[in-house]
Amino acid sequence: MSSVVWSREEWQARMQSHLRRVSAPADAFVERRSRGAKHPVHDFLFTYYSFTPAKLKQWLPPLGVSIEVTADDLEHLPWLQSDRCVRENGLLRLDESRFGLREREFAAWVVTLCSRILGRAGRFNCFGLHEWAMVYRQPAEEIRHQGWELRLSPAELAAFVESQAVCCSHYDAFRFFTPQARPLNALQPDLDSRLDFEQSACLHANMDLYKWSSKLWPWTGSDLIGECFELALAGRDLDMRASPYDLRAMSLEPVKIETPEGRAQYEREQRALAAKAAEVRQKLRTTCESLQTLGGAAPSPGRAQQEGGSAE
């Protein structure tokens, strides 16, 4: 039984704050999809991260919190009538009996991943080269974001990549390196080494907080998922501004990592994002520590569901 109760005024304020965070990008994606249009930056938040725009906009409290509801709330917010919710005496909460062993095991794995990253020094010398390695010596017709010009010629791009120390630690980025780029990477991360390689400076590891929190929806609650989404959106913008693509037509000024000044700018922005991510990662770890104890002793973390998406 939930011991924490949020008044109707409190949870509705939280819901409005959540919608201010997520509605504009979620609605824009749905609108683009309806007319077959694509956005080379923001579609990633709804394709690689497969949480649907509709679910993202549905506000729910975290497991362990009850909210005061009225008949009007239930009529206008139909997801509150889900079979994952329990209503008693004017209060609504998530049904803890629906939180099963699989979810607890995954929560335990997320705790382990968050703890490893929080306890590991970040490496702020990658400069976003993973996006360059995904097009390194690749034929023009195979480049992922067709219709968007590269800022450098293929020869200039290749020479720059070869001049740098490539050190990508994120499996879901590394696996999309071109075959020619893979041997240039100082690390060879794979799915099984995620716990050993991921670190706090990595844009993708920080963006993935959204992935892990949304895989535990609705139990993590929408407030945390919204924070993770906002962080992922900021990370994706920096990711693509530092890429070799020219996206100025989308009002995205490039971070020219091919110059010393650009690399310094990237590191400043990367450090600022990592500092925000550390706070959110701690929140996710604390939430998952609570979740994994439900229904019995905490399971061994082991290898959890880590299916990747299509990194871009």
Secondary structure in CASP SS format (residue, H / E / C, confidence):
PFRMAT SS
TARGET T0000
AUTHOR 0000-0000-0000
METHOD secondary structure of the structure
MODEL  1
M C 1.00
S C 1.00
S C 1.00
V E 1.00
V E 1.00
W E 1.00
S C 1.00
R H 1.00
E H 1.00
E H 1.00
W H 1.00
Q H 1.00
A H 1.00
R H 1.00
M H 1.00
Q H 1.00
S H 1.00
H H 1.00
L H 1.00
R H 1.00
R H 1.00
V H 1.00
S H 1.00
A H 1.00
P H 1.00
A H 1.00
D H 1.00
A H 1.00
F H 1.00
V H 1.00
E H 1.00
R H 1.00
R H 1.00
S H 1.00
R C 1.00
G C 1.00
A C 1.00
K C 1.00
H C 1.00
P C 1.00
V C 1.00
H C 1.00
D C 1.00
F H 1.00
L H 1.00
F H 1.00
T H 1.00
Y C 1.00
Y C 1.00
S C 1.00
F C 1.00
T C 1.00
P H 1.00
A H 1.00
K H 1.00
L H 1.00
K H 1.00
Q C 1.00
W C 1.00
L C 1.00
P C 1.00
P C 1.00
L C 1.00
G C 1.00
V E 1.00
S E 1.00
I E 1.00
E E 1.00
V C 1.00
T C 1.00
A H 1.00
D H 1.00
D H 1.00
L H 1.00
E H 1.00
H H 1.00
L C 1.00
P H 1.00
W H 1.00
L H 1.00
Q H 1.00
S C 1.00
D C 1.00
R C 1.00
C E 1.00
V E 1.00
R E 1.00
E E 1.00
N C 1.00
G C 1.00
L E 1.00
L E 1.00
R E 1.00
L E 1.00
D C 1.00
E H 1.00
S H 1.00
R H 1.00
F C 1.00
G C 1.00
L H 1.00
R H 1.00
E H 1.00
R H 1.00
E H 1.00
F H 1.00
A H 1.00
A H 1.00
W H 1.00
V H 1.00
V H 1.00
T H 1.00
L H 1.00
C H 1.00
S H 1.00
R H 1.00
I H 1.00
L H 1.00
G C 1.00
R C 1.00
A C 1.00
G C 1.00
R C 1.00
F C 1.00
N C 1.00
C C 1.00
F C 1.00
G C 1.00
L C 1.00
H H 1.00
E H 1.00
W H 1.00
A H 1.00
M C 1.00
V C 1.00
Y C 1.00
R C 1.00
Q C 1.00
P C 1.00
A H 1.00
E H 1.00
E H 1.00
I C 1.00
R C 1.00
H C 1.00
Q C 1.00
G C 1.00
W C 1.00
E C 1.00
L E 1.00
R C 1.00
L C 1.00
S C 1.00
P H 1.00
A H 1.00
E H 1.00
L H 1.00
A H 1.00
A H 1.00
F H 1.00
V H 1.00
E H 1.00
S H 1.00
Q C 1.00
A C 1.00
V C 1.00
C C 1.00
C C 1.00
S C 1.00
H C 1.00
Y H 1.00
D H 1.00
A H 1.00
F H 1.00
R C 1.00
F C 1.00
F C 1.00
T C 1.00
P C 1.00
Q C 1.00
A C 1.00
R H 1.00
P H 1.00
L H 1.00
N C 1.00
A C 1.00
L C 1.00
Q C 1.00
P C 1.00
D C 1.00
L H 1.00
D H 1.00
S H 1.00
R H 1.00
L H 1.00
D H 1.00
F H 1.00
E C 1.00
Q C 1.00
S C 1.00
A C 1.00
C C 1.00
L H 1.00
H H 1.00
A H 1.00
N H 1.00
M H 1.00
D H 1.00
L H 1.00
Y H 1.00
K H 1.00
W H 1.00
S H 1.00
S H 1.00
K H 1.00
L C 1.00
W C 1.00
P C 1.00
W C 1.00
T C 1.00
G C 1.00
S H 1.00
D H 1.00
L H 1.00
I H 1.00
G H 1.00
E H 1.00
C H 1.00
F H 1.00
E H 1.00
L H 1.00
A H 1.00
L H 1.00
A H 1.00
G H 1.00
R H 1.00
D H 1.00
L H 1.00
D H 1.00
M H 1.00
R H 1.00
A C 1.00
S C 1.00
P C 1.00
Y E 1.00
D C 1.00
L C 1.00
R H 1.00
A H 1.00
M H 1.00
S C 1.00
L C 1.00
E C 1.00
P C 1.00
V C 1.00
K C 1.00
I C 1.00
E C 1.00
T C 1.00
P H 1.00
E H 1.00
G H 1.00
R H 1.00
A H 1.00
Q H 1.00
Y H 1.00
E H 1.00
R H 1.00
E H 1.00
Q H 1.00
R H 1.00
A H 1.00
L H 1.00
A H 1.00
A H 1.00
K H 1.00
A H 1.00
A H 1.00
E H 1.00
V H 1.00
R H 1.00
Q H 1.00
K H 1.00
L H 1.00
R H 1.00
T H 1.00
T H 1.00
C H 1.00
E H 1.00
S H 1.00
L H 1.00
Q H 1.00
T C 1.00
L C 1.00
G C 1.00
G C 1.00
A C 1.00
A C 1.00
P C 1.00
S C 1.00
P C 1.00
G C 1.00
R C 1.00
A C 1.00
Q C 1.00
Q C 1.00
E C 1.00
G C 1.00
G C 1.00
S C 1.00
A C 1.00
E C 1.00
END
